[in-house]
């Protein structure tokens, strides 16, 4: 293939951003750059992720279900290939395949598919060993970012560049901007070398902690004083007005764990939490705008495919003073105390705090759907996918057919003309689970042939056409018709028992073939001890 026949490819992944958090999806958050990508491309409203950070990343990078890629839960090892906590050798990455096909392969951002790390012990990390493969070992020519899952945006406990840990040398460091800076530099170098490039731009925003720059927070301060109930309704109405949703579905009720805004006593603090979250999304959008501007300046914007999506739904995780936050450094580089936990009336935003926005605002981010990150009801697994490629996508469109993050790999292979290998470095490679969307780029429609399956922390689901089977860990199966009820309010299992039983058998067969282990068994494993997960109740 000639250089002109190989488009550049940029895969952008947001971290813990909900279905309705973009302006083009009905949000009040300012995302003009992502909105421009959407207006000039295709928006997939039924794109699905794997409900959690690293399982989604594993599936996205390999075109396989996360268990088959080695990350059936998170990055801890539970003693089997499906749960080893890092990418398997019989799973090949997009970067590995494209590099063989002449692409320069670049990554800026969050890895989180290379084994388990303890944030407070970064001096003891051993990246590059057997259980901790790095981006450079899995196909990327250049890497900048973080190897684990989360951390301070102002005082990161670890930053890597290529094969080395590097120090933060500026007083105004902010993770989102640093990820963008390096991405822009990588693009410029690649175009100068006259090589097609693949860039995996994996932002850590807007994952907790709630850290943002003061000028970005100021845009949103006071905007959320009307509370979560009003905001969920207004976002849903915006979606309906924009014809984003395939059906005129009812909005799901407020999450049962959340009280009404009328009963909220700390309204200023709650306003500041959502304002900080919005500022994080806003800053990410500004960074994407800088990437777009660089592409245009270099004259490669027309023949660059940009894909944007999120790794899971909005995150309801509560950061107490004890628990997860105890794993993170609590002293700044200047020796000042970082106050950890969701403490009312302590405004988030600065690097001296470590907070999350919790279920009330996550419920807004995931509107109009139920549930949150980690669950496989629609709120946990739904993300808009935006595909922008002026020279390759025939016309802008909103596409409602169900797709899965495993479809990204085969799509990129079709776009680039690269071939999926049968073996790599002497190891036989598993067959792809994903299906290419390239045909949809060309004609605006196309159905996925195979059903989609999920399992995360015992939360299980299957989608086949318009039908979805789903259950929470320890609870009964539910059945929904997605065409009429994607907000999952009307359980049809009792009315269509034959369909439900057939789908349950199909799910069980998939789970057995895929190596899914019962969540109760995983919870009892010693590797769970230090992460202190919230274990679902039966």
N, C-alpha and C positions, 0 to 999 in steps of 0.2 A: 504493500500500500504506500502511496505517496504521502508526504507530510500533510497536504491539503485534505486528504481523505480521513485523517485521524483527528477528530475534534479534541480539544482540551475538555477535561471533566473535573468539575468541582462538586464534591459531596459535602454538604453543610449539615451538621447535626447539632440541634439545640439540646440542652440538658434539663429535663424535668419541666418542659413547657407544655401547657395544656392546649386542648383542641381550640379554644376560643380566644387565645391570647394575642392573635395577630389582628391588625386593623382590617385586613381583607377577610377575616373570619368573624367580624362583628365586634372587635374589641375597641375600647377607648385608648389603648396603648398605641403610641405613635410608632408605626413600623412602615414608613413610606417606601423604603428600599425593597423590603420583602414584598410589599404590596405591588410594586412595579414589576417584580419578577412574576408575580401571579397574573397581573393584568396582561402581560405579554406572553404568557405560557399556559400551562395546564395546571389546574388545581385538583388534586385527588382528595375527595372528602371522606373516602372509606379506606385510607391507608392504615395499616395496623402495624404496631410495634410489638415487642415481647414483654411489656409491662414493667420493665426494670432496666436500669442503665446498662450493665455489662452483658446480660443475655441479648438485648437488642443489638449492641455493638458487635457481638460475636456473630449473630445472624446476618447483620448488615454487611459485614466484611467478607463473609464466606458463602452466602447464599444457602446456608443450611439452618435447620432449627437449632437453637442454642445448645441443646443437649448433645447433638451430633457434632457441634463445634467445640465441645469440651466445657461449656459453662451452663450446666443445667440449673444452677442456682446463682451463686455469685462467684467471687474469686478465691474462696477457700477451697481446699481439697477435701473431698469426702470419700476418696478411695476407689473411684471408678473413672474410666475414661470420659464418661458423660458428665461427671462432676469433678473434674480435676482442677478447675478454676483458671485454666489458661488455654489458649487455642491449641487444638490437636494438630499433630503433624499430617493426619489424613484429611485435613481441611485446609484448602489453599485460600489465600486472601486475594482480594481485588488487586492489591498492590503487587503481589507476587506474579500474578498472571500478566498484568499490564506492563510490568518491567521487562518481562520476557518479550513483549510485543513492541518494545522500543519507546515506551513512555518513561518520562522522568516522574518518579513517585514521591509525593510530598505529604507530610502530615504536620499540622499545627493544632495542638489542643490536648484533649483527654484520651488516653489509651484505654485503661481499665479492662483489658482482656489478657493480662499477662501475670496472673498470680496475685496472691494476697500480700499487702504491705501494711505495717502499722505506722500511722502518721507521726507518732511521737518518737519513732525510732528510725528516722530516715538515714541516720549515719550507719545503721546496720543493714540497710537494704543490699540485696545482691542482684540487681537487674542484669539480665543476660545469662543467668544460670538456667538449668533445665526447666525449672518450674516458674521462671520469670522471664519469658521471651519478651523482647523489646520490639518497638516498631521497625527498627533497622534490621532485626533478625527475621521479620515477617514481611519483608518486601519493600520497605520505604527507604528511598535514598537519603531523604532528609527528614529530621524530626525535631520539633520543639514542643514542649508542653509538660504535662504531668502524667505519671504512670499509674497513679491510683485514682480513686473515685471522686474525692472532693477535698476542699480545704479553703483557707483564707484567700480572698481575691487580692488582698493588699500585702499579706505576709505569707506567701505559700511555703509550706514545709519542704517542698521539693519542686525544682524546675530542672528539666533535662534538655540538652541540645545534642542531637545525634547520640553519641554513646557516653556522654559525660553529664554529671550533675553540675549546674552552674549557679552562681550566686546572683541574687537580685541586687543590682548596683545603683538603682535610682530611688529617690524618695517618693516619686509619684507613680510607682508601679501599680498597675491594675490589670488583672489577669486577662480580661476580655480584650483590652487594648493590645496587650502583649501578643496574644494569639493572633490578632488581626495584623499587627506590625510584621510578624514573621511570615504570615501567609502572603502578604503583599510583596515582601522581599523575595520569597521563593518563586512567586509568579514571574517577577521581573527577571530573575536569573534564568528561569526556564525559557522564557521567550527569547532572551539574549542568546541562549544556546541553540535556538531554532529546533527545539524538541517539543513534541506534544507532552502535556503534563496531566497527571491525575493528582488533585489536591483533596485530601481528606481534612476538612476544616471542622474540628470537633470542639465546639465551645463548651465551657463549663457553666455558662449562664443558661437559665436563671436558677440553677441548683443552689440549695442553701450552702453556706450561710448568706443571709441577706446583707450583701455588701454592694454598695454603689457609690458613685461619685456625687458630691453634693449638688453640682449643677444639674445632674440628671434627676436626682430625687426632687429638686425644687419644681420641676415641670409638673409633678403629680401630687405634691403635698396639698392636702385638702380635697382632692378629687374623689376620695373614697369615704367621705363623711356620711354619705347616704347609706353605706353599708352593703353587705353581701347579698341580701335578699333582692334589693332593687337592682343591683348590678347584674345578677344572674338573669333576671327578667329582661333587662334592656339588651344584654348581649344576645339572648335568644330572639328577641324581636328584630334586632339588626340582621341576624342570620336569615330570618324569614323574609325580611325586606329585600335582602340581597340575593335571594333565591339560592343560597349556598347549600341548604339542606335538600336531600332528595325527596323528603316527605314533610308534611306539616305536622311533625310529631309534637306531642305534649312535652313540655320541659319536665324533667324528673323533679320530685319534691326536694326541698332542702335536705341535705344529708342528716340522717337521724341522730348523729352524734353532735350536731351543731345547733346551738340555740339561735333564736331569732335576733336580728339586729336590734330590735326594740328592747331586748333584755341585756344588751351589751353595756358594760360599765366602763370599759377602757377604750372609748371611741377614738381618741386622738392617737393612741398607740396603735390600734388596729389600722387606722388610716395610714400611719407611717409605715407599717409593715407592707401593706399592699402598694404604697407609693414606691418603696424601695424595690420591691419585686418588679414593678412596671419599669423602673429606671434601669434595671438589669437587662430586661428585654429590649428596651430602647437603645441601650449602648451596644448590644449585639447587633441590632439593625443598623446602627451607624457604622459599625465595622464592616458589615456586608456591603453597605454603600461604598465604602472605601475600596473594597475588593472589586466591585462593579466598575468604579471609576478607573481603577488601574487597568482592568481589561480593556476598557474603551480607549484609554490613553495609548495602550500598546497595540491597538488595532486588532484584537483577537476576541472581542466581545460577541461578535455575530456567530462565531463557530466554537463557542464554549458552552457545553451543557452544564447547567447549574441545577442541582437537586437539593431541596431544603426540606427537612422534617425534624421531628423531635423523638427522643428515645423512649419516652413514656408519657403518661398523663401527668397532670399537676400532682404535687407531692403533699400528702397530708401529715407527714411525719412531724411529731412534736419533739423539740429539742429541750429536754429538761436539763437541770444543772448536773444531773447524774445520768449516765447512760452513754450514748454514742459520743457526745461531745468530750467525754473524758479521754477519748482516743486521740484528740487533736491538741496541738500545742496551745497552752493558755497564757503564754508570755510573748509579747511582741519583741521584735529585734532591739527595741530601745529599752527592754526590760520592764515594760508596763504590762499590767494585768489585762488579759482579755476576758471580759465578763461573758461567760458561756451560759446559754439557756434562754428560753422565751420568758423574759421577765417583764411583766406589764409596767408601762411608763418608762422603760429604758428604750429609747429610740434606736432602732437598728440603723444600719448603713455604714458606719465606720468600722475600721479594722479592729477596734477595741470591743466589738460585740460579736456574738455568734448565735444567730437566731434563724428560725424558719417561719413561714407564713401560715402553716397548719391547715387543718381541714376546712375551716370556713372559706378561706380564699382559694384553696385548691378546688373546692366545690364550684367556685366561680370560673376558674381556669378551665375546668372540664365541662362547663355548660354546653349543651343541655343534658349531658349524660350523668349516669350514676357512677359512684366509686372513684378511686384515685389510683395513682401509681401503686404497683404490686398486685392489684386485682385485675382480673381479666374480663370484668364487665366493661362496657364501652369507655367509661371515664378513664380507665387505666391503660387502655391499649390503642386509643384513637389519636391519630395525628394527621393534620393536613400535610400532604406531600405537594410541594410546588416544583414543577419541572419547567425550566426556561432554556430555550435553545433556538435562537432566531433562525439559524440555517437548517434546523432539523425538525422542529415541531411545526406542523403544517398550519395550524391555527389555534388561537387561544380557546380554552374550553374548561368547563367544570365537569369532572369525570367522577361518577358515583360508584363504579364497579369496585368490589372489594379487592384489595391488594395487600401484600405483606412485605416487610422489610427484606425478607430473603429474596424478593424479586429484584432488588437493586443490583445485585451481582450479575445475573444473566442479562439484565437490561444494559448495563455498562459494557459487558462483553459484546453484545450486538452492536452497540453504538460505536465501539472502537474497532470492531472486526477481529478482536482477539479470540483465540480458541481456549475452551476450558480443558485442562489437561486430565489425562487418565492417571498419570502419576507425576510426582514432583519430588525431586531430590531422592529418588529411589523408593518413595513410599506411594502406594496406591491411594488415589483420592476418591472420596465418596461422591456419589452422584448428587447434583444440585437438587435442592427442594424447591427453589424459587423458579418463577416463570417470567420471561422477559415481557416488558411493557413497551418495547420498541414499536410494535405495531400500533399501539394506542397513540404514540407520538405522531404517527403518520396519518391516522384516520380518526382519532378522537374517541374511539370505542374499542372494546375487546374484553372478553370475559376470561377470568382465571379458570383453568380446567380442573385443578385439584382443590379439594377442601383445604382450609387453613386450620391449624391446631395450636393450642396454647397449653402450657403448664408452668406455673410459677408459684412456689410455696403452697402447693396443694390446691391452688385456684386453677380450674381447668375449663377449657372451652373448645368448641369446634364450630367453624362457620362453613356452610355448604350452600352456595347460592344465596338466597335470601333468608336462610334459616340458621339460627345460632343456638347451640346447646351450651350452657354455662353453669358453673356451680362455684360457690365459695368452699374453701376447705372445711370439711366436716358437715356440710349441708347438702340438701337434695339438689338434683339437677333441675334446671329451668330451661324452657324452650321459648324462643321469640322469633317472630317474623320481622326481620330487619326492614323490609320495605314499608311496613305500616307502623312499626314500633321499635325504632332503633334506640330509643331511650329506655327500653326494657322495663316497661311498666305492667305489661299484661302477659303473664306466664301462661303459655298454651300447652304445657306438658300434659295436663289431664285431658285436654280436648283433642290431642293428637298423639296418643300414646304409642302407636305403631312407629311413627316417625322418630319420636324420642328414643325408643328402645333401639331402633336401627342405628341411630347416630351414636348412642352410648356404646354399642358394640364396636363401631368404627373408631371411636375415640380410644377405647380400651386396647384395640389392636395396634393403633398408632403408638400409644404410650408404651406398650410392651416392646414393640419393634425399636422404639427410640431410646429405650433405657431409662425411662422415668422411674424414679424411686419415690416411695411414699413420703410425704412431707414430715410426718411424725418421726420417721426413721432419721431423716436429715436433721431434724431439730435435736435429736438425742445424740448426735455425733459430737465428739469433743472439739472439733474445729469450729463449732458454733460459739464456744464459750466467750471469746474475747469481743466478738462483734455485738453481743447482747441483742439479738433480733427480737422484734415483737412477735411472739408466737401466737398464731390464731387459736382461738378457743374452739373446742369441739362441742 
